[in-house]
């Protein structure tokens, strides 16, 4: 009898502690968004949401974000004719409640908890390599308020922890941009190729008097082609730091936003693409697109504590749960491969399970935890 009571108590305790995690993820070549549920052991797609309006065309759901309250989610349809669209959906019911036109190939986005505005980079895969823009949208009226010019192929749209600064990178011109989230102007920009070089130098031994500054192309008159090729930027949850993925140079740079200088360099596997930081500030998770792996870094020590294989090729996006326990990583696959979401435990540093969805899993956003 006592054993039975103990067993019942244990089962009750386990049921009380069980939590379900929900993620939205895009399938870019399927014109679908999937809802993935993870119960701590098993990951599965519980809903597929068709998106777009042209049955015969792939419209390319690319960027996705959930608002700070978890009430709405937003999706960029990138391909366009030629301009892409932003869609607003109600979480749970997943019904469309608004749309607006953006720029050329709208990609990643986020909403500021302070301004309530959405900031979406226009990646622009059309035509010449020229500076593109960040679209600013009033999500209440679903109206584009402004397009702010940045660099060539902007990507990785993220807000500072106080919601007052917006950060993005320009992949082809190799720059980090800071935008004032209130006055909607570029406040600072940083040449990441130069920043990467400088963080490795011993400045105490440099003879600055012999440097020919006249040959430095500060204005980049004529578009330069970056070797660093930044693809993502992720701000620290509690410090004045941002982390930038150098897809072309196989590294992540830590940038101090007060001094506006690189302070650390993390050498990675091939093709770092997306980054997310755990809300507790302990871990940085990096998708290695070319290597088909995921790197987990201890931010305090600067050590890569795990480099784990993904379930198939072409690793894409990263979203960490709000309790800092799990990393959800989208994996595109090749050709007719199904898209996947790998779930990694940030304590055991192991792959737990994989969910399957439509072709070319890409943009990914954490939604909620339910008891």
N, C-alpha and C positions, 0 to 999 in steps of 0.2 A: 504493500500500500504506500509506504514511504517513497519507494522508488518511483511509483506512478505519479505521486504528487510532485516530486523533483522534476520528472520528465515533463509534466504539464507546465510547470513554472519555467523551465528552460525554453520550451516551445513558445510560450507566451512572451518571454523576454526577447527571443529572436524575432518574433513577428512585430514587436513594438519597435525594435531597432532597425528593421529592414527599411531601406529607403529606395525610391525609384528616381532615376535621373532621366531627364528628357532633353533631347538635342534636335535642332533643325539642321538639315544638311541638303545641299543642292546636288542634283544630277544633271550636269550641264548638257550632255548629249541626249538626254531623255526628256528634257523640258518637264522635270518633276522636282518637287521638294519632298523629302522624306522626314518623318518624325521617328527618331530612334529612341527606344526605351532601354535603360540598363538598370537591372535590379541589384547590382553588386556582384553578380556572377554571370548572368546571361544578357547579351545585347541583341536586340531584334528591332527590325523596322515594323512599326505598328500602323503606319499610315503613309500612303503615297498621294501627294497633292499635285494634280496636273496644273501647269502654269502656262501663260502665253495665250495668244489668240489666233495664231496662224497654224492650222493643222498640218500643212505641208512643209512648214519651215521649222528649223531648229532655232529658237530664239535665245537660248543660252542663259539660263539662270546662273548667275555668277556670284555676286556678293550677297550676304545675308546678315542681318543683325536683329536682335530683340531689344525693345526699348527698356530703359532702366526699371520700369515697373512690371515688366513681363506681360503687358496687356496686348501689345501688337508686335508683329514682326514685319520686316521690310526686306524686299528682294529687288535686286537689279537684274533686268533682262538686257543682256549686254549687246546682242548682235545688231538690232535696230535697222532702220531704213532711212538714213544711216544712224539716227540718234536712238539711244537706248531709253528704257523706261524704268521708273521706280514704282513698285507696287507695295501697298500697305494691306496687311492681313490681320484679322483678329486671331489671337492665339486661342487654341482649343477648338473653335469652330473652323478656323482657317479659311474664312470667307474674305473675299476682296472687299475692302472698304474705301479704297482710294488709289489713284494713279497720277503720275505726272511725268513729263518728258525731261530727260537729263541731257548729257553731252554724248560724245562719241565713246562707245564701249564703257559704260559705267560699271565699276567693279566694287571694291571693298568700301565699307561705310560704317559709321557709328553715330549715335545720338549723344549730345552733351546733356548731362543731368542738370546743368545750370541754365543754358539757353533754351533747351528743348528742341534745338535745331538738329537736323541730320546733315552730315558732311560726307559726300560720296565722291571718290576720285573717278575721273573719266580717263581710263587707261589709253584709249585711242589707238586701236590697231589699224586704222585706216590711213593710207597714204604716207606722206613724208614724216620723218622724225622731227616733229616740232613741239614746242611747249604746249601742254594741254592744261586742264583745269580741275578744280575741285568745285562741285556743285553744292550749294547750301540750300536746304529745303525746310520750309515751315511744314511740319508733319500734321498740324491741325487742319490746315486748309489744303495740304498737299500742293504747295506752290513753290517753284524754284525761285529763290530770292536773288541769287547771285551765282556767277561763275568766276572763281578766283584763279588767275593764271599762275601755274607753277612750272614744272619741268616736263621733259619728254617721258611719256609712259608712267604717269603717277600711279602709285599702288600703296596698299597698307594704311588705310585711313583709321587713325586712332586718336582719342582724346586723353589729355593729361588727367591725373587723379582728381584734380579740382574742377575739371570740365571747362577750364578757361583757355587752354591752348590745344590746337589741333596739329597733329603731326602726320606727315606723309612723306614718301620718298619718290624720286623720279628714277625709274630703272635705267633708262638709256643715257640720261645726262648726269647720273650719279650724284644726286643731291638729296639732302634732308631739308624739308620745309617746315617751318613753324608758322602757324596762322593764329592770329588773335581771334578767338571764338566769338567775341562781341563786336569788334569793329570790322571783321571780315577782311583783313589785310594780311599779307605776308609780313611777319615781323622779323624773321631771320631765316637764312638758308646756309647750308654747310656743304662744302665740297667733300664728299665721302672718300673719294680716291686719295685726296691729300690728307684727310683726317686719318685714314688707315696707315699711310706712310709715317705720319708724325708720331703716332702712338708707339711706334717701334724704335724711334730715334732716341739717342742719348743727347739731349739738347745742351748739356753742360760741356760737351766736347765739340759743338758745332761752331764754326767761325762765320757768324752771320754777316760780317762785313764783306765776305767774299761771295755771298749769294747774289745772283743776278735776278733781282725781283722784277726787273722790267720785262723778263720773258715769261713771267707767270700769267697765264690766261685767266685772270680773275673774272672777266665779264663773259668768257666763253663765247665771244663773238663768232658765230659759226658753231653749230652744235657739236659738242665733243661726244665721244662714245666711251662710256665708262667701262673700266675693267672690273670695278667693284660690283656693278649691277645690283643695286639694292632692290629688294622686292617686298620688304615688310619693315614696320617699325612698331614696337610695343613699349609703352611707358611702364615704369615701375609703379606698383600700387601704393608705395609709401615714401619713395625717395625721388629726388630731382634727377632722374636718370631715364634714358630711353635706350632700347636695344634694337639695332638695325641688322637685318640679314643681308650679307653680301653674297648673292647667288653666284656671281662670277668669280669671286676671290676665295670662296669656301671659308668664310669667317663671319662672326657676329661682332659688331662693334658696340661697346657701351659708351654712350655720350652723356656727359654731364650737362644738363640744360641750364645750369647757372653760368658755368665758364664757357659753354658752347664748344667743348673740346672732347675728343675721344680719350677715355681714361683706361679702358681695358679692351683687349682683343681676345676672342675665343676662336681658336682654330677648329673647324668643324669637318665633317665628312662632305662629300660632293653635293653641291647644289642646295645649300640652306635656303628655304623658301618662305615659310611662315613661322611666326614666333607667338607663343603666349606665355605669360607669367602667372604663376599661382597667386591667388589673392593674398596669401600670407607672406608673399615676397621671398619664399625659400627656393623655388624652382623656376627654371626657364626651360620650356619644351620647344624644340626646334624640329621642323619637318625637313628632312634631307631629300629633296625631290629627285635628284639624279641617282642617289645611292639607294633609294627605296628603304630608308631607315628613319628612325626617330631618335633624336638625342635628348637626354635629360641632364640638365646642368644644375649643380649646387651654386647658387648665386653668391653665397658668402665666401666659399673657397675658390670659386672659379673652375671647379673640377667637373668634367663630364662624368657623371656617376653611372650612366647607362647609355649604350648605343644599341638599339633594338631593331630587329628586322620587322618591316611591315609585311602584311599578308600578301601583297603583290606590288607591282611596280608603280611608279609615279605617285609618290607621297605628296599631299597637298596641304590641307589646312589643319589648324590646331585650335581646340577650345578646351579650357580647363574648368572643371566644376567649381561652383561657388564656395565649396567647402575645402578646396585645394587637395582633394583626395585622388581624383582621376583626370587623365588627359584623354580626350577624344580626338582621333586623328583621321581625317578623310584621305582615302587612297583612290586615285582615279582609275587605275588599270589601263590596259592598252586594247584598242579595237573594240571588240564586243565583250570584253571582260565586264562583269558587273562592278559597280562602284562598291566601296567598302568603308566601314568605320571601325578602326581598331581602338580598343579601350585598354589603356595602360594604367596600372596601379602605381601611384607616385611614392608609395611607401615600400612595397616589395620590389618595385622596378621591373615588373613583368607584364607581358601581354595577358589580359584576362579573357577577352572574347572579341569576336568580330561580327558586325551586323552587315547585311547585304542590301544594296539598293540599286537604282538605275545606273546607266553608264556615265562614267566620268564624274565621280563624286568630287566636289570642289569646296565651295564656301560652306562654313560650318559655324553654328552659333549655339552656345549653351542657353537653355531656356529656364529650367527649374528643377528643384528637388521636392519630392512629395514623400511624406511618411506613410 
